[in-house]
Amino acid sequence: MIVSALDKNLKELNDFVMSLAESELNLSKGGWTVFEILDHLLITEKSVQRLISGHGSGVSQHLENFGNDRLNKILFEGRERKVAAPEFLSPKNAFKNKETFLEQFNQVRKALHLLIEKEGILSKNTTFKHPMLGEMTASDWMYFLIHHLRRHIEQIKKIISAQSE
């Protein structure tokens, strides 16, 4: 279920980013530009992939401490609540165009698939600390990535629609 949700989420991102005009990548609504938001998404995905590749910080009694529904409520439904990203997740201008972004993003998701398929991380109850939410299992982190991405796609849509008003 998580794997198919990650795949669907990735397809949504690929389709959405390819639909963006080059001129829309530099739009902003007082904060990060669309390009910077995409950079933040890539940095976050890479950071989570590295995090869950490690040893973890604890063990849970469950395979999920938060679960899909709760993370959806926190990250997506509660997206009007602004949370400043830690400095290490701030945009670094790591790519030149949307095609390069998608190539790198897709590579990170492939690495996550390998962790799921070969390492079996979703069947383990090892926890990895989130700076604000606390201990999360690998399954929680996958749901986090899905809803984090959805949150920022909606943010980008708002930035673009604000420019046409």
PyMOL commands that set and color helices and strands:
alter all, ss='L'
color gray80, all
select helices_A, chain A and resi 2-19+22-26+34-53+67-77+87-89+98-117+121-123+138-163
alter helices_A, ss='H'
color red, helices_A
select strands_A, chain A and resi 58-59+126-130+134-137
alter strands_A, ss='S'
color yellow, strands_A
deselect
rebuild
show_as cartoon
